[in-house]
Amino acid sequence: MGYKLKPNKAIMSRFKVTKRGKLKRHHAKTSHLMSARNAKTKRRLGRPAILYEGLARNLRKYIGMGHKHPLRIEQEKAIALKKKQNPQQTTAQ
């Protein structure tokens, strides 16, 4: 019997995984003293940010999502869209 992977609960609480496998994170510096910031900064800090792919690749392994590869998924979607737009060129060659 193999080892069952236990996902890291601390990472799972801090990051959310998108459909394609990217990790969303919250911004820092949003807990207090927000009255000193202008409206543009407050709006920007309120929106989630996408984690850098180099870090996300390592963290996905800890939460059991190591099988998702967002860059590969985006590339496959782009190729499929290209084939859909130009079906004559792909069959003629």
N, C-alpha and C positions, 0 to 999 in steps of 0.2 A: 504494500500500500504506500502511495506517494505522500509527500508532504502537502498539506493543504495551506494555500497562501492566506495569510491574515493581512487584510489591508490596514494601512496606517491610518487610524481614526483622526489624528491631529491634522494630517494633510487633507483628508477628506472633508474636514470641517472648514478648512481655510480656502480650498479651491473647488470649483465646480467644473465638470467636464462638459464641453459642448458636444453637439452631435458628431462633428468630425474629429473630435479628440483633442481639441485645444483646451488649455486650462485658463479659466477666468479667475482673477484675483481682485481683492478689494484694495483701495488706495490707503496709504498711511496718512497720518496727520488729519484725521477727520473726527476725533473724539471730542475735542473742546477747542475753545478760542476761535470759533468759526466766524465770529462777528468782525474780526480783524481782516478777513479775506473778502475779496470782491466777489460779485455774483458769478462771473465767468469761472473763477477758480473753484468755487463751491459746486457748480454744475459739473465741472470736469472731474473733480474728486469723487463725486457721487456715482459716476458711471463706472462699471467694472472695466478692468484692463486685461488684456491678453498677455499671458506670461511668455517670456522669451523662450523660443523653441529648444534651445540648448538645455535650459533648466527643466522645461516641461517634459522632455524625453526621459530624464531620470526620475522625476516625480511620478510619472504615469506608471512606472514599474512598481512603485510602492503602494499604489492604490488599486492595482489589479487591472489597469487599462493599458498595459504594455503592448497589446496587440493593435492598438489604434495608431496610425501614422498619418497625421493631417496633411503633410506635404505630399505624400503619395496619393492620398484621396483627392486632393485638389488637382494634381496632375492628371489622374485618370478621368476626372470630371471634364477637364479642359479638352482632353483627347476625344472623349465621347461627344462633346458638344461640337468639336471641329468636324468629326465624321458625320454628325447629324446635319450640319449646315452644308457640307459639300459631299453628298453621297456619290456623285458621278465621278469625281476625281479619284476616290479610293477604289472604286470598282474597275475603272479604266486602266489603271496601272498594273 
